[in-house]
C-alpha cells in the first residue's frame, strides 16, 4: 500500500500544481491514503465503477476535492446525499477540516465501509449514517441542520431538492457533480421549486492536463436555496 500511496500522492499533488494551487502536503497524503483504502475495499464491494479505478485519483478523489474551491463562504455544515464510497464527502472533509459533515447512504455495506474510512483516516469532522435521506427518522434527526448539500449521486436535481429542503437551514446551497445536457433537469426542478431556488450557476469542471477543454463534460451545479 505504501508504493500505491506514494504514487497517488504524486498524482493528486500534480493535478493541484498544474491548476495553480499549492495544497497542504498532509492533505494530499490523506487523500492518497483514502484512494488506497477505496481501491482495496472496492475489490470486495462495488463502491465505484471498476472501469474507472485505473484513474481513481482523477475520476473520483481529485474531482471530489477540487470542488471545495466552489463552496460558498460561511458554509459550516454539509450533507453528502448518496455518498456511496464516501464521495465527495470524505475529500471535502479532508480539504475543509473547518466544516462538519454527515455522509448518508441507504446501503449498509457501503456506510460500514465509509465509517471504516473515516476511522482509519482519523477524520473527526464527519460521520456516516445508514438511512434513506427521505425517511422520517433521518428528517427528524437532521431537519434544518445544513447550509450545504452535496451529491455525486445520479438522482435528478428535482429529487435532490425534494430530499434537501426539509434538512437545510433557512438559507443554504446545493452542489451537485453532473454530466451531459442539464436543460431538462433544470426545467423540471425550476418549475416545481421555483420559489426555493434563489440563484443557479453551472461551472465547467475543466482542469489541466487531461481535461483542459472539458471534453469529459464534468459540471458542477451550484444552487442558492431558501426554505
Buried (B, 14 or more C-beta within 10 A) or exposed (E): EEEBBEBBBEBBBBBBEEBEEEBEEEBBBBBBBBBBBBBEBBEEEEBBEEEEBEEBBBBBBBBBBBBBEEBEEEBEBBBBBBBBBBBBBBBBBBBBBEBBBBBBBBBEBBBBBBBBBBEEBEBEBBBBBBBEBBEEEBBEEBEEBBBBBBBBBEBBBBBBBBBBBBBBBEEBBBBBBBEEEBEEBBEBBBEBBEEBBEEBEBBEBBBEEEBEEBEBEBBBBBBBBEE
